[in-house]
Amino acid sequence: MDQKVDFPETARKLGLIEEEYHQIIGILGRKPNFTELCIYSAMWSEHCSYKNSIVWLKKLPKDSPRMLAAAGEENAGLVDIGDGYAVSFKIESHNHPSAIEPYQGAATGVGGINRDIFTMGARPIAQLNSLRFGELSNPRTQYLIKGVVKGIGDYGNAFGIPTVGGEVFFDESFTINPLVNAFSAGIVRTDSVARAIAQGKGNPVFIVGSATGKDGIHGASFASKDITEDSAKDLPAVQVGDPFQEKLLLEATLEAIQTGAIVGIQDMGAAGIICSTAEMSAKGEVGMDINLDAVPTRQEGMLPFEILLSESQERMLLVVKKGKEQQIERIFEKWDLNCVQIGEVTDTGVLRFMILGDTVAKVPAESLVLGGGAPVYHRAYEEPAYFKEYQQFHIEQVKLPKNYKKVAEHLLSHPNIASKRWVYEQYDSMVGTANQSTNEPSDAAVVAIKGTNKSIVITVDCNSRYVQAHPEEGCAIAVAEAARNIVCAGGEPLAITNCLNFGNPYNPEVYWQFVGAIKGMKKACEKFGTPVTGGNVSFYNQSSDEGPVFPTPTIGMLGLLEEPTHKMTLDFKQVGDLIYLLGESKNCIASSQYLYSCVGTKASGTPRFNLEDEFELQKVIKKLIRKGLIRSAHDVSDGGLFITLAESAMIRDLGFSIKTDGKFRKDAYLFGESQSRIVISVAKEQKEKFEKWMRGRGVNYTRLGRVIKTGYRVDGEVLISSKKAKALYNNTLGKYLEK
């Protein structure tokens, strides 16, 4: 390699560093042309190569007897749920596009994650989303959330896949950089799974679906840099979606997979054609000859790099068994979709792209992908200056509130706690399910699998404030809460997918947060037996003005409900039922919504958390549900015990009467967010049986009080009426957004 070769400005502008440019010359044995530079720029971006994260991602647990695909090996994770069925599921981000063009950014995020599912041969049956925005009073936040929610709703509703749950979190750190994480899950017979691989010399390569346009070019590179004032100039990097076209593509793809004529299939997501050809070829240890002039385009005169890097939506790359071309073409013609042969598989290991017979780019497939020639970096990391300040917080620094009624009203009406009804009413939670979704109030979404007694139980969880306070503990809590939510709904946690949202990885303090989060995820996933099936890393979520967002390793967890009778909901059922708290309360208000927004103290550690206690609590709640000893279960999380009780009471317009425990500060008991706690209700006639069974289980249980007809009563005082509580809880978002 000629170390004296100049580093061209073009390469720098494309996001490559000088070391990488020389590495490319070493791979090719010559200087790359412009098209090849664009190829490496996209494929070696963090978004595609994980070059700054793979060292740590490899430390996550990835195996279990149920795993049918290794993490990152296919388009999405694949988990065996028995009886010949598997669940394909995944979560991915569309943060940067949504910051610039919220409607299309969010819509195409939904489209992309669903394509990842049905390219596995799975039919998507449910979606979730995890959203982060700035303060709700901020006009920019209101603009972003309106666009994002409409984009998700319009695309998902038209595509016909229900959105059955999710989370929305507001904090000023997300003012410039919102987070839009989309989750999808689908069902497939284990004998009908499709793979993302290219094999067989001479097998034809097809592009199917929409025509290729100039939208989304350099989208992967765009997602691998900070948001600046000039980011709006990158608007062409935001893709444009068509959910009706995607619905046709779904049906055609699943029909084509069933023929057995498809060798491999991959969605064209980030980096478009170049990514699909490279990853499928590298996996099969083959090459491809691709005729770019054969690609159906929406604009005349598209340049080679534009065709290769376009991220136009609703497109797939197929490798078809030679001789079966017409069979596949007939299927896509029936669905009125493009189905064009653009090349064939070779045994060279090289990707050769041609226009009218002339080679415009020639690169080894292996050199472009993760684990091949793509660079891998060991980034430096160091503890941030703020961390010690957070750890110095003590509860004694906070005076007890003078008016608990005001605290109750504040929390019930805070956007992070209040009902997200304004959001979910724009999503169709039943479309396409034939009433598979129970649509009942539970800590996780429960969706029935047609033809079986089983249901999948899915959730997305992460408290960004906890991760900011202590990345390792905060991320472990995110995994634990996801598992707790699934268990409270009656399910058994099986596996996770993750979406790791952080700032710039070249910042040692940001990278320290990332490393800590991976460590916390690892220990929690190992404890719960929930391996990581794959996911997404989204770095560069920061701006020059605002700095990095709160670190947000969103956990998407899959669980299984074996029997309908095991399903548990969170609502109190009737007056007179007894209310218990499982798990131990602590004198802790650290990182609680109460401390953060009501008291105004933003620097504190994480809530009390013990992984072993959490594990034992979840074992107990699973057995209680299966024995039929409880009538409701709701985990204690944001807003603490008071909000948990309020949410359980308001669904059936009931109230509660409880007594606090004098061993603890009253504010900590009611509003602290110590982990590993669940509120349950028990029928009066089951009291003795329940308490007898609980003795000696090693999990603390406390009788708090009982369900009453109306009012939220604490220590004999009504903190708020049922009617007012429900009004505050249900109408907060609408007051800001229905203008």
C-alpha positions, 0 to 999 in steps of 0.5 A: 500500500502506498502510504504517500497517497494523498487523502482526497477531500471527497473521501473526507466529505463522504465520512471516511477517515484517512486511515480508512482510505488507505485501508481501501487502497490496500484492499483494492490494490489501487485508488478507488473511484468515486462510486467505490468511495461511496460504497465504502463510505456507506458500508463502513459507516457506523450505521452499517458496520458497527465499527465502534460498537461490535467489540462490546456487542460481541460480549452479549449473550446470544444463545438459548435452546429456542434461538433459531438464528444467531444475532445479526445473522439474518434480517431479524431475530428468530425464536422457537415457540414450539408446535412448529412456530417461531417468532421473528422480531426486531427493533430499529431506530429512525432517529436522524430522519425523524429529526429532519422530516418527522412524518416520513422519517417515522413512517419509513422506520415502520416500513423498514422494520416490518420488511425485516420481519416478512423477509424472514418468511414471517407475517407481521402481527404486531408493532410497538414503538419507543419514542423520546422528545424534548419538553412537551411545552416546546413548540419544536417538540409539539411539531415533532411528536405530531409528525412522528405519531401521524407518520407511524399511524398512517403507515401502520394503519394503511399497511394493516399491522396493529400497533399494540403498545409502546412508550413515550418519554419527554426530556429536554435532552431530546429537544434537537434529537428525538428518538424514534425506535420501531419494533415489529414481531411476526409469526412463521412456521419453522419449516418456512423460514427464509434466509438472507444469503446468496448461493449457487453460481449462475443463480439469477439476482432479482430486484422486486418491489418499487422503482429506485429513486434518489430519496434516501441516498447516503441515508446510512452516512447521514445516520452516522453523524451529529445533527447540526444546523445544516442537517436540513440540507440533508433532506434528500437523505430522508426516504419516502414510504408507500404503505400500500405498496408495502402491503402488496410486497408483503403478500407477494414476498410470502407467496414467493417464499412458499414456492421454495424457489428462493435461495435468499432474500433481503430487505433493502434498508440502509445503503440500499442495493450495495448493502443487500448485495454485499451482505448476502454475498459475504454470507454465502462466500460468493460474488455477484455481477450486477447490471445497474442499468437494469434496475427500474428507476423513477428518474432518468440518468441516475448515476451509479452511486445513486442507484447503489446507495438509494434507500427508496422504500419497499424494495427487496433483493432476491436470489432465485434458483436458476430455472425458476425465474418465471415462477417468481416473475408471475407472482410479482406480476400478479401483485403488480410489482416490479420483478427484474433480473439485475444480475447473477451469482458468481463464485468470485467473491467480488461484487462487480457493478456494470452500466451498459457492460462497462464496470463502474465499481468492483469490490470484494464483498467480504471487505464491506461487511461486519466481520470481514474487511470493515474496520473495528475500533476499540474506542477510549472511554472515561467516566464523565464528570457528572457521574460523581455528582450524581452519586453524591445525592442523599435523600436527606437533602430533600425536605418532605413535601408539605402538600401530598395532594399537589404531588399527586396532581403533579405526577398524574398530569406529568407527560412522562406518566399521564396517559398516552391516549392522544398518541395511541388513538391515532394507531389502529390496535386491531387492524389486520388481527381479526381480534387477535390483540386482547386490547386489555390493560396489562403491563405488556401487549398480548397478541394471540397466535392464530390456530393455537392457544398461545400468545406472544407477549411483547414490550419495549422498556427503558428509563433514559433518566436511570441510564444517565444516572448509572448506565450499567445499573440503568440498563440492567433495570431496563431489562428487568422491567421488560421481564417484569412487565411480561411476567405481570401479563402472564408471560414467560420472557424468552429473548430481547432485541435492542436499540442502543441510542447514544451520542457520538462514540468518539466522545470518551464520556459517551462511549463510557455510557455505552460500555456501561449499558452493555455490561448491565444488559449482559448481566441482566439478560444472563440472569433472566435467560433472555439472549440478544437476538440482534437489534440496532446501534444508533450513535451520533444522537447529539447536537453542537448546541444540546450535546448528547441525548440521555443514553437510551438502550431500548429493550424490546422483549419477547415473551410467551403466554402458553395458555389463555388462562394465564393472562393477567391484567393490571386493573383492580376488579371489584370493591373489597378486593385486597391490595398487596405489595410484593417486594421491598420498599426502600427509603429511596427517591433517586432518579424518580419523576417526583425528585426530577420534576416535582422537587427539581433535583436532576442529579441523583443515582439510580433507584435501588435495584438488586438483580437477585431480588428481581429474579425471585420476585418474578418467579413468585408472580409467575406461580401466583398467576398460574395458581389463580391466587391473584386478580391483578398485577401491575409493576411499580415503575414511573411515579412509584407506588401511588401511580401504580395504584392509580393506574390500576384503579382508574380503568374500572373507575374504582378507588383505593384505600391504603396505609403507608409504612412508618419505617419509610419516609412517606414521599419515598414510600409513595413516589419513590421508584425502587425496583422489584416491586409489584402491586397485586389484588386478591379476592377477599375469599382468597386471602388466607390461601394467598398469605399461606402460600406466600410464607417462606417464599423469600419475597416480602409481601405487605398488605396495603389496603383494599379497593374501594368505590371511589377516591384515592385514599392514603392514611385516611386522607383522600389525595385526589378524587377518582374523577379528577385523577382520571381527567388529569391523567387522560387529558394532559397530552391533548392540552398541548397537542390539540391546538 
